[in-house]
Amino acid sequence: MLKIMVLSLLAAGVSASAWAQASIDNHQVKSINGTVVNVDSVGNVITIKTADQQQMAFAVPETASIMQQTHAIGLMDIRATDPVTIQYISSSGKYTVVSLVDNKSATSP
């Protein structure tokens, strides 16, 4: 059945990866707010602390959208104590960032 769906999508001019992304966007993306505890820009990992004091580590793939207000930024631009909103997917107990918004004010030091 899956093969038929993929072949149908390919025949319609839609790639299987676009279909898979739509499936992730529609059914599996979660959102969380927190404060940055640590940023590993070499290992592409960000760790945050949530309001209930839970620490969570997220893998940040190159395809993740990272923004501050209306500007695209890099993972290396995020600092500990920055408030962030993360949209992520969870698979096998691992969290992967889809998009990350650094909510730090542009006027903050």
Backbone hydrogen bonds, N-H to C=O, Kabsch-Sander energy under -0.5 kcal/mol:
donor,donor_aa,acceptor,acceptor_aa,energy
5,M,1,M,-2.2
6,V,2,L,-2.7
7,L,3,K,-2.8
8,S,4,I,-2.4
9,L,5,M,-2.4
10,L,6,V,-2.8
11,A,7,L,-2.5
12,A,8,S,-1.6
13,G,10,L,-1.4
14,V,9,L,-2.9
19,W,15,S,-1.8
20,A,16,A,-2.5
21,Q,17,S,-2.3
22,A,18,A,-2.2
23,S,19,W,-2.0
24,I,20,A,-2.1
25,D,21,Q,-2.9
26,N,22,A,-2.3
27,H,23,S,-1.6
28,Q,24,I,-2.0
29,V,24,I,-1.1
30,K,88,Y,-3.1
32,I,86,I,-2.2
34,G,84,V,-2.2
35,T,49,K,-2.4
36,V,82,D,-2.7
37,V,47,T,-3.3
38,N,47,T,-1.7
40,D,45,V,-3.3
41,S,39,V,-0.7
44,N,40,D,-1.0
45,V,40,D,-2.0
46,I,58,F,-2.2
47,T,38,N,-3.0
48,I,56,M,-2.7
49,K,35,T,-2.5
50,T,54,Q,-2.7
53,Q,50,T,-2.1
56,M,48,I,-2.4
58,F,46,I,-2.8
59,A,95,Y,-2.7
60,V,44,N,-3.1
64,A,61,P,-1.9
65,S,98,V,-2.0
66,I,64,A,-0.5
67,M,100,L,-2.7
68,Q,71,H,-2.7
69,Q,102,D,-0.5
71,H,68,Q,-2.4
73,I,66,I,-2.4
77,D,74,G,-1.8
78,I,75,L,-1.5
81,T,36,V,-2.9
82,D,79,R,-1.9
84,V,34,G,-3.0
85,T,101,V,-2.2
86,I,32,I,-3.1
87,Q,99,S,-3.0
88,Y,30,K,-2.7
89,I,96,T,-2.4
91,S,94,K,-2.5
94,K,91,S,-1.9
96,T,89,I,-2.6
97,V,59,A,-2.9
98,V,87,Q,-3.3
99,S,87,Q,-1.7
100,L,65,S,-3.0
101,V,85,T,-2.8
102,D,67,M,-3.4
102,D,100,L,-0.5
103,N,83,P,-2.8
103,N,101,V,-0.8
108,S,105,S,-1.4
